[in-house]
Amino acid sequence: MKKILIMLVAAIFCSGIAASAQDMSEVLKAGKKAPAFKLPTPQGKMVSLSDFKGKFVVIDFWASWCPDCRKENPDLVKLHSKYAPKGVAFIGVSFDTDREAWLRGIESDSLNWTQVSSLKKWKETQISKDYGINWIPTFYLINKKGQVIGAFITADALENALSKLSF
């Protein structure tokens, strides 16, 4: 019985790893130019990636209805506090369709950086197609030249990449 339980746990663990690898299979590879986008903030101001030219940029793809996103947000807030003073810009791209839920998520999780959303379903957005988003949260790190440094599904992995930057 114990062997069966161990095998079951191992199978579940391995399937989770495989699912994560599959979910990240379409993300942009390091060195690729980050696709341009222009999306509105909650106040209606249009924001584009080019607004952050010359800065390292973290793009956080998330949604208020995503439990994994909400779980990672406290760590992302810590990363913002640590790296924004060093000149790293953060942009939250939400896949919420309900404006009020989006705003509540921003407020309750203290996401005090640029937030944008088209308020369209995830798979219907051009940005999800352009960035190959098959899993959220997904974090992209973009260099000062607008090229992808990497894509990550945990704040810990993002922090590892951020810690290697030269400011």
mmCIF file of the C-alpha atoms, coordinates in Angstrom:
data_MODEL
# 
_entry.id   MODEL 
# 
loop_
_atom_site.group_PDB 
_atom_site.id 
_atom_site.type_symbol 
_atom_site.label_atom_id 
_atom_site.label_alt_id 
_atom_site.label_comp_id 
_atom_site.label_asym_id 
_atom_site.label_entity_id 
_atom_site.label_seq_id 
_atom_site.pdbx_PDB_ins_code 
_atom_site.Cartn_x 
_atom_site.Cartn_y 
_atom_site.Cartn_z 
_atom_site.occupancy 
_atom_site.B_iso_or_equiv 
_atom_site.pdbx_formal_charge 
_atom_site.auth_seq_id 
_atom_site.auth_comp_id 
_atom_site.auth_asym_id 
_atom_site.auth_atom_id 
_atom_site.pdbx_PDB_model_num 
ATOM 1   C CA . MET A 1 1   ? 0.000   0.000  0.000   1.00 0.00 ? 1   MET A CA 1 
ATOM 2   C CA . LYS A 1 2   ? 2.836   2.360  0.893   1.00 0.00 ? 2   LYS A CA 1 
ATOM 3   C CA . LYS A 1 3   ? 4.518   1.736  -2.487  1.00 0.00 ? 3   LYS A CA 1 
ATOM 4   C CA . ILE A 1 4   ? 1.278   2.504  -4.316  1.00 0.00 ? 4   ILE A CA 1 
ATOM 5   C CA . LEU A 1 5   ? 0.896   5.766  -2.404  1.00 0.00 ? 5   LEU A CA 1 
ATOM 6   C CA . ILE A 1 6   ? 4.485   6.775  -3.176  1.00 0.00 ? 6   ILE A CA 1 
ATOM 7   C CA . MET A 1 7   ? 4.001   5.949  -6.856  1.00 0.00 ? 7   MET A CA 1 
ATOM 8   C CA . LEU A 1 8   ? 0.749   7.922  -6.939  1.00 0.00 ? 8   LEU A CA 1 
ATOM 9   C CA . VAL A 1 9   ? 2.383   10.982 -5.365  1.00 0.00 ? 9   VAL A CA 1 
ATOM 10  C CA . ALA A 1 10  ? 5.318   10.711 -7.792  1.00 0.00 ? 10  ALA A CA 1 
ATOM 11  C CA . ALA A 1 11  ? 2.958   10.453 -10.773 1.00 0.00 ? 11  ALA A CA 1 
ATOM 12  C CA . ILE A 1 12  ? 1.007   13.514 -9.655  1.00 0.00 ? 12  ILE A CA 1 
ATOM 13  C CA . PHE A 1 13  ? 4.237   15.455 -9.109  1.00 0.00 ? 13  PHE A CA 1 
ATOM 14  C CA . CYS A 1 14  ? 5.639   14.489 -12.510 1.00 0.00 ? 14  CYS A CA 1 
ATOM 15  C CA . SER A 1 15  ? 2.393   15.331 -14.295 1.00 0.00 ? 15  SER A CA 1 
ATOM 16  C CA . GLY A 1 16  ? 2.477   18.774 -12.671 1.00 0.00 ? 16  GLY A CA 1 
ATOM 17  C CA . ILE A 1 17  ? 6.009   19.341 -13.925 1.00 0.00 ? 17  ILE A CA 1 
ATOM 18  C CA . ALA A 1 18  ? 5.034   18.194 -17.410 1.00 0.00 ? 18  ALA A CA 1 
ATOM 19  C CA . ALA A 1 19  ? 1.984   20.466 -17.395 1.00 0.00 ? 19  ALA A CA 1 
ATOM 20  C CA . SER A 1 20  ? 4.129   23.442 -16.398 1.00 0.00 ? 20  SER A CA 1 
ATOM 21  C CA . ALA A 1 21  ? 6.649   22.684 -19.133 1.00 0.00 ? 21  ALA A CA 1 
ATOM 22  C CA . GLN A 1 22  ? 3.878   22.352 -21.690 1.00 0.00 ? 22  GLN A CA 1 
ATOM 23  C CA . ASP A 1 23  ? 2.235   25.568 -20.538 1.00 0.00 ? 23  ASP A CA 1 
ATOM 24  C CA . MET A 1 24  ? 5.503   27.445 -21.091 1.00 0.00 ? 24  MET A CA 1 
ATOM 25  C CA . SER A 1 25  ? 6.227   25.885 -24.485 1.00 0.00 ? 25  SER A CA 1 
ATOM 26  C CA . GLU A 1 26  ? 4.993   28.841 -26.526 1.00 0.00 ? 26  GLU A CA 1 
ATOM 27  C CA . VAL A 1 27  ? 6.550   31.706 -24.583 1.00 0.00 ? 27  VAL A CA 1 
ATOM 28  C CA . LEU A 1 28  ? 8.996   33.973 -26.355 1.00 0.00 ? 28  LEU A CA 1 
ATOM 29  C CA . LYS A 1 29  ? 12.588  32.856 -26.113 1.00 0.00 ? 29  LYS A CA 1 
ATOM 30  C CA . ALA A 1 30  ? 15.442  34.920 -24.722 1.00 0.00 ? 30  ALA A CA 1 
ATOM 31  C CA . GLY A 1 31  ? 16.790  37.434 -27.212 1.00 0.00 ? 31  GLY A CA 1 
ATOM 32  C CA . LYS A 1 32  ? 13.507  37.880 -29.103 1.00 0.00 ? 32  LYS A CA 1 
ATOM 33  C CA . LYS A 1 33  ? 12.109  41.380 -29.422 1.00 0.00 ? 33  LYS A CA 1 
ATOM 34  C CA . ALA A 1 34  ? 9.215   41.856 -27.018 1.00 0.00 ? 34  ALA A CA 1 
ATOM 35  C CA . PRO A 1 35  ? 6.026   42.492 -29.017 1.00 0.00 ? 35  PRO A CA 1 
ATOM 36  C CA . ALA A 1 36  ? 4.617   46.000 -28.878 1.00 0.00 ? 36  ALA A CA 1 
ATOM 37  C CA . PHE A 1 37  ? 1.289   46.551 -27.173 1.00 0.00 ? 37  PHE A CA 1 
ATOM 38  C CA . LYS A 1 38  ? -0.976  49.420 -26.216 1.00 0.00 ? 38  LYS A CA 1 
ATOM 39  C CA . LEU A 1 39  ? -3.579  48.847 -23.498 1.00 0.00 ? 39  LEU A CA 1 
ATOM 40  C CA . PRO A 1 40  ? -5.629  51.047 -21.149 1.00 0.00 ? 40  PRO A CA 1 
ATOM 41  C CA . THR A 1 41  ? -5.084  51.590 -17.443 1.00 0.00 ? 41  THR A CA 1 
ATOM 42  C CA . PRO A 1 42  ? -8.078  51.664 -15.082 1.00 0.00 ? 42  PRO A CA 1 
ATOM 43  C CA . GLN A 1 43  ? -8.135  55.440 -15.625 1.00 0.00 ? 43  GLN A CA 1 
ATOM 44  C CA . GLY A 1 44  ? -8.291  55.019 -19.411 1.00 0.00 ? 44  GLY A CA 1 
ATOM 45  C CA . LYS A 1 45  ? -4.731  56.169 -20.157 1.00 0.00 ? 45  LYS A CA 1 
ATOM 46  C CA . MET A 1 46  ? -3.189  54.157 -22.992 1.00 0.00 ? 46  MET A CA 1 
ATOM 47  C CA . VAL A 1 47  ? 0.120   52.538 -22.045 1.00 0.00 ? 47  VAL A CA 1 
ATOM 48  C CA . SER A 1 48  ? 2.550   50.926 -24.448 1.00 0.00 ? 48  SER A CA 1 
ATOM 49  C CA . LEU A 1 49  ? 5.695   48.918 -23.908 1.00 0.00 ? 49  LEU A CA 1 
ATOM 50  C CA . SER A 1 50  ? 7.647   51.631 -25.739 1.00 0.00 ? 50  SER A CA 1 
ATOM 51  C CA . ASP A 1 51  ? 6.776   54.021 -22.877 1.00 0.00 ? 51  ASP A CA 1 
ATOM 52  C CA . PHE A 1 52  ? 9.368   52.096 -20.850 1.00 0.00 ? 52  PHE A CA 1 
ATOM 53  C CA . LYS A 1 53  ? 12.163  52.129 -23.424 1.00 0.00 ? 53  LYS A CA 1 
ATOM 54  C CA . GLY A 1 54  ? 15.596  52.188 -21.814 1.00 0.00 ? 54  GLY A CA 1 
ATOM 55  C CA . LYS A 1 55  ? 14.418  50.370 -18.662 1.00 0.00 ? 55  LYS A CA 1 
ATOM 56  C CA . PHE A 1 56  ? 14.315  46.802 -17.542 1.00 0.00 ? 56  PHE A CA 1 
ATOM 57  C CA . VAL A 1 57  ? 10.638  45.802 -17.518 1.00 0.00 ? 57  VAL A CA 1 
ATOM 58  C CA . VAL A 1 58  ? 8.727   43.072 -15.718 1.00 0.00 ? 58  VAL A CA 1 
ATOM 59  C CA . ILE A 1 59  ? 5.441   42.204 -17.424 1.00 0.00 ? 59  ILE A CA 1 
ATOM 60  C CA . ASP A 1 60  ? 3.097   40.305 -15.119 1.00 0.00 ? 60  ASP A CA 1 
ATOM 61  C CA . PHE A 1 61  ? 0.289   38.442 -16.902 1.00 0.00 ? 61  PHE A CA 1 
ATOM 62  C CA . TRP A 1 62  ? -2.384  37.761 -14.308 1.00 0.00 ? 62  TRP A CA 1 
ATOM 63  C CA . ALA A 1 63  ? -6.119  37.873 -13.428 1.00 0.00 ? 63  ALA A CA 1 
ATOM 64  C CA . SER A 1 64  ? -8.073  38.448 -10.239 1.00 0.00 ? 64  SER A CA 1 
ATOM 65  C CA . TRP A 1 65  ? -9.850  35.094 -10.691 1.00 0.00 ? 65  TRP A CA 1 
ATOM 66  C CA . CYS A 1 66  ? -6.547  33.167 -10.903 1.00 0.00 ? 66  CYS A CA 1 
ATOM 67  C CA . PRO A 1 67  ? -5.618  31.576 -7.544  1.00 0.00 ? 67  PRO A CA 1 
ATOM 68  C CA . ASP A 1 68  ? -1.986  30.995 -8.562  1.00 0.00 ? 68  ASP A CA 1 
ATOM 69  C CA . CYS A 1 69  ? -1.682  34.655 -9.562  1.00 0.00 ? 69  CYS A CA 1 
ATOM 70  C CA . ARG A 1 70  ? -3.106  35.844 -6.270  1.00 0.00 ? 70  ARG A CA 1 
ATOM 71  C CA . LYS A 1 71  ? -0.740  33.516 -4.404  1.00 0.00 ? 71  LYS A CA 1 
ATOM 72  C CA . GLU A 1 72  ? 2.291   34.985 -6.229  1.00 0.00 ? 72  GLU A CA 1 
ATOM 73  C CA . ASN A 1 73  ? 1.209   38.628 -5.829  1.00 0.00 ? 73  ASN A CA 1 
ATOM 74  C CA . PRO A 1 74  ? 2.655   39.172 -2.312  1.00 0.00 ? 74  PRO A CA 1 
ATOM 75  C CA . ASP A 1 75  ? 6.066   38.048 -3.594  1.00 0.00 ? 75  ASP A CA 1 
ATOM 76  C CA . LEU A 1 76  ? 5.684   40.267 -6.649  1.00 0.00 ? 76  LEU A CA 1 
ATOM 77  C CA . VAL A 1 77  ? 4.912   43.233 -4.377  1.00 0.00 ? 77  VAL A CA 1 
ATOM 78  C CA . LYS A 1 78  ? 8.190   42.524 -2.543  1.00 0.00 ? 78  LYS A CA 1 
ATOM 79  C CA . LEU A 1 79  ? 10.084  42.364 -5.841  1.00 0.00 ? 79  LEU A CA 1 
ATOM 80  C CA . HIS A 1 80  ? 8.550   45.666 -6.897  1.00 0.00 ? 80  HIS A CA 1 
ATOM 81  C CA . SER A 1 81  ? 9.630   47.268 -3.613  1.00 0.00 ? 81  SER A CA 1 
ATOM 82  C CA . LYS A 1 82  ? 13.161  45.937 -4.078  1.00 0.00 ? 82  LYS A CA 1 
ATOM 83  C CA . TYR A 1 83  ? 13.718  46.551 -7.803  1.00 0.00 ? 83  TYR A CA 1 
ATOM 84  C CA . ALA A 1 84  ? 11.567  49.552 -8.769  1.00 0.00 ? 84  ALA A CA 1 
ATOM 85  C CA . PRO A 1 85  ? 13.938  51.909 -6.887  1.00 0.00 ? 85  PRO A CA 1 
ATOM 86  C CA . LYS A 1 86  ? 16.739  50.474 -9.064  1.00 0.00 ? 86  LYS A CA 1 
ATOM 87  C CA . GLY A 1 87  ? 14.831  51.495 -12.193 1.00 0.00 ? 87  GLY A CA 1 
ATOM 88  C CA . VAL A 1 88  ? 12.942  48.305 -13.057 1.00 0.00 ? 88  VAL A CA 1 
ATOM 89  C CA . ALA A 1 89  ? 9.467   49.087 -14.397 1.00 0.00 ? 89  ALA A CA 1 
ATOM 90  C CA . PHE A 1 90  ? 6.565   46.755 -13.650 1.00 0.00 ? 90  PHE A CA 1 
ATOM 91  C CA . ILE A 1 91  ? 3.473   46.366 -15.835 1.00 0.00 ? 91  ILE A CA 1 
ATOM 92  C CA . GLY A 1 92  ? 0.523   44.207 -14.835 1.00 0.00 ? 92  GLY A CA 1 
ATOM 93  C CA . VAL A 1 93  ? -1.487  42.854 -17.775 1.00 0.00 ? 93  VAL A CA 1 
ATOM 94  C CA . SER A 1 94  ? -4.792  41.485 -16.534 1.00 0.00 ? 94  SER A CA 1 
ATOM 95  C CA . PHE A 1 95  ? -7.007  38.981 -18.298 1.00 0.00 ? 95  PHE A CA 1 
ATOM 96  C CA . ASP A 1 96  ? -10.029 39.985 -16.252 1.00 0.00 ? 96  ASP A CA 1 
ATOM 97  C CA . THR A 1 97  ? -13.279 40.649 -18.108 1.00 0.00 ? 97  THR A CA 1 
ATOM 98  C CA . ASP A 1 98  ? -15.013 42.230 -15.106 1.00 0.00 ? 98  ASP A CA 1 
ATOM 99  C CA . ARG A 1 99  ? -13.683 45.731 -14.459 1.00 0.00 ? 99  ARG A CA 1 
ATOM 100 C CA . GLU A 1 100 ? -14.777 45.801 -10.810 1.00 0.00 ? 100 GLU A CA 1 
ATOM 101 C CA . ALA A 1 101 ? -13.142 42.441 -10.056 1.00 0.00 ? 101 ALA A CA 1 
ATOM 102 C CA . TRP A 1 102 ? -9.942  43.687 -11.715 1.00 0.00 ? 102 TRP A CA 1 
ATOM 103 C CA . LEU A 1 103 ? -9.936  46.869 -9.632  1.00 0.00 ? 103 LEU A CA 1 
ATOM 104 C CA . ARG A 1 104 ? -10.638 44.937 -6.411  1.00 0.00 ? 104 ARG A CA 1 
ATOM 105 C CA . GLY A 1 105 ? -7.736  42.590 -7.203  1.00 0.00 ? 105 GLY A CA 1 
ATOM 106 C CA . ILE A 1 106 ? -5.375  45.511 -7.763  1.00 0.00 ? 106 ILE A CA 1 
ATOM 107 C CA . GLU A 1 107 ? -6.428  47.170 -4.520  1.00 0.00 ? 107 GLU A CA 1 
ATOM 108 C CA . SER A 1 108 ? -6.597  44.111 -2.269  1.00 0.00 ? 108 SER A CA 1 
ATOM 109 C CA . ASP A 1 109 ? -3.212  42.797 -3.445  1.00 0.00 ? 109 ASP A CA 1 
ATOM 110 C CA . SER A 1 110 ? -1.557  46.268 -3.328  1.00 0.00 ? 110 SER A CA 1 
ATOM 111 C CA . LEU A 1 111 ? -0.416  46.135 -6.957  1.00 0.00 ? 111 LEU A CA 1 
ATOM 112 C CA . ASN A 1 112 ? 0.868   49.707 -6.953  1.00 0.00 ? 112 ASN A CA 1 
ATOM 113 C CA . TRP A 1 113 ? 2.426   49.790 -10.394 1.00 0.00 ? 113 TRP A CA 1 
ATOM 114 C CA . THR A 1 114 ? 1.123   50.267 -13.921 1.00 0.00 ? 114 THR A CA 1 
ATOM 115 C CA . GLN A 1 115 ? -1.884  48.010 -14.543 1.00 0.00 ? 115 GLN A CA 1 
ATOM 116 C CA . VAL A 1 116 ? -3.526  47.537 -17.946 1.00 0.00 ? 116 VAL A CA 1 
ATOM 117 C CA . SER A 1 117 ? -6.287  45.388 -19.407 1.00 0.00 ? 117 SER A CA 1 
ATOM 118 C CA . SER A 1 118 ? -8.437  45.140 -22.507 1.00 0.00 ? 118 SER A CA 1 
ATOM 119 C CA . LEU A 1 119 ? -11.105 43.484 -20.301 1.00 0.00 ? 119 LEU A CA 1 
ATOM 120 C CA . LYS A 1 120 ? -11.369 40.660 -22.817 1.00 0.00 ? 120 LYS A CA 1 
ATOM 121 C CA . LYS A 1 121 ? -11.181 36.924 -22.301 1.00 0.00 ? 121 LYS A CA 1 
ATOM 122 C CA . TRP A 1 122 ? -7.611  35.698 -22.039 1.00 0.00 ? 122 TRP A CA 1 
ATOM 123 C CA . LYS A 1 123 ? -7.489  33.687 -25.265 1.00 0.00 ? 123 LYS A CA 1 
ATOM 124 C CA . GLU A 1 124 ? -9.248  36.476 -27.178 1.00 0.00 ? 124 GLU A CA 1 
ATOM 125 C CA . THR A 1 125 ? -6.526  39.033 -26.505 1.00 0.00 ? 125 THR A CA 1 
ATOM 126 C CA . GLN A 1 126 ? -3.825  39.827 -29.018 1.00 0.00 ? 126 GLN A CA 1 
ATOM 127 C CA . ILE A 1 127 ? -1.244  40.218 -26.266 1.00 0.00 ? 127 ILE A CA 1 
ATOM 128 C CA . SER A 1 128 ? -1.762  36.638 -25.026 1.00 0.00 ? 128 SER A CA 1 
ATOM 129 C CA . LYS A 1 129 ? -1.159  35.384 -28.561 1.00 0.00 ? 129 LYS A CA 1 
ATOM 130 C CA . ASP A 1 130 ? 1.844   37.643 -29.130 1.00 0.00 ? 130 ASP A CA 1 
ATOM 131 C CA . TYR A 1 131 ? 3.504   36.559 -25.872 1.00 0.00 ? 131 TYR A CA 1 
ATOM 132 C CA . GLY A 1 132 ? 2.466   32.879 -26.067 1.00 0.00 ? 132 GLY A CA 1 
ATOM 133 C CA . ILE A 1 133 ? 0.633   32.955 -22.752 1.00 0.00 ? 133 ILE A CA 1 
ATOM 134 C CA . ASN A 1 134 ? -0.797  29.527 -21.952 1.00 0.00 ? 134 ASN A CA 1 
ATOM 135 C CA . TRP A 1 135 ? -0.504  29.765 -18.174 1.00 0.00 ? 135 TRP A CA 1 
ATOM 136 C CA . ILE A 1 136 ? -0.922  32.516 -15.629 1.00 0.00 ? 136 ILE A CA 1 
ATOM 137 C CA . PRO A 1 137 ? 0.789   33.917 -13.860 1.00 0.00 ? 137 PRO A CA 1 
ATOM 138 C CA . THR A 1 138 ? 3.527   34.333 -16.406 1.00 0.00 ? 138 THR A CA 1 
ATOM 139 C CA . PHE A 1 139 ? 6.216   36.922 -15.828 1.00 0.00 ? 139 PHE A CA 1 
ATOM 140 C CA . TYR A 1 140 ? 8.404   38.293 -18.607 1.00 0.00 ? 140 TYR A CA 1 
ATOM 141 C CA . LEU A 1 141 ? 11.639  40.139 -17.982 1.00 0.00 ? 141 LEU A CA 1 
ATOM 142 C CA . ILE A 1 142 ? 12.549  42.537 -20.786 1.00 0.00 ? 142 ILE A CA 1 
ATOM 143 C CA . ASN A 1 143 ? 15.942  44.234 -21.152 1.00 0.00 ? 143 ASN A CA 1 
ATOM 144 C CA . LYS A 1 144 ? 16.610  47.915 -21.810 1.00 0.00 ? 144 LYS A CA 1 
ATOM 145 C CA . LYS A 1 145 ? 16.711  47.259 -25.567 1.00 0.00 ? 145 LYS A CA 1 
ATOM 146 C CA . GLY A 1 146 ? 13.235  45.708 -25.559 1.00 0.00 ? 146 GLY A CA 1 
ATOM 147 C CA . GLN A 1 147 ? 14.414  42.100 -25.841 1.00 0.00 ? 147 GLN A CA 1 
ATOM 148 C CA . VAL A 1 148 ? 13.165  39.173 -23.796 1.00 0.00 ? 148 VAL A CA 1 
ATOM 149 C CA . ILE A 1 149 ? 15.528  38.047 -21.052 1.00 0.00 ? 149 ILE A CA 1 
ATOM 150 C CA . GLY A 1 150 ? 13.193  35.252 -19.970 1.00 0.00 ? 150 GLY A CA 1 
ATOM 151 C CA . ALA A 1 151 ? 9.701   34.091 -19.054 1.00 0.00 ? 151 ALA A CA 1 
ATOM 152 C CA . PHE A 1 152 ? 8.869   32.627 -15.650 1.00 0.00 ? 152 PHE A CA 1 
ATOM 153 C CA . ILE A 1 153 ? 5.871   31.139 -13.837 1.00 0.00 ? 153 ILE A CA 1 
ATOM 154 C CA . THR A 1 154 ? 6.982   31.882 -10.270 1.00 0.00 ? 154 THR A CA 1 
ATOM 155 C CA . ALA A 1 155 ? 8.100   35.040 -8.532  1.00 0.00 ? 155 ALA A CA 1 
ATOM 156 C CA . ASP A 1 156 ? 11.094  33.096 -7.167  1.00 0.00 ? 156 ASP A CA 1 
ATOM 157 C CA . ALA A 1 157 ? 12.320  32.327 -10.688 1.00 0.00 ? 157 ALA A CA 1 
ATOM 158 C CA . LEU A 1 158 ? 11.746  35.962 -11.663 1.00 0.00 ? 158 LEU A CA 1 
ATOM 159 C CA . GLU A 1 159 ? 13.713  37.135 -8.631  1.00 0.00 ? 159 GLU A CA 1 
ATOM 160 C CA . ASN A 1 160 ? 16.594  34.870 -9.589  1.00 0.00 ? 160 ASN A CA 1 
ATOM 161 C CA . ALA A 1 161 ? 16.741  36.569 -13.008 1.00 0.00 ? 161 ALA A CA 1 
ATOM 162 C CA . LEU A 1 162 ? 16.347  40.061 -11.524 1.00 0.00 ? 162 LEU A CA 1 
ATOM 163 C CA . SER A 1 163 ? 19.203  39.430 -9.081  1.00 0.00 ? 163 SER A CA 1 
ATOM 164 C CA . LYS A 1 164 ? 21.570  38.850 -12.016 1.00 0.00 ? 164 LYS A CA 1 
ATOM 165 C CA . LEU A 1 165 ? 20.896  42.208 -13.690 1.00 0.00 ? 165 LEU A CA 1 
ATOM 166 C CA . SER A 1 166 ? 23.528  44.929 -13.815 1.00 0.00 ? 166 SER A CA 1 
ATOM 167 C CA . PHE A 1 167 ? 22.016  48.307 -13.046 1.00 0.00 ? 167 PHE A CA 1 
# 
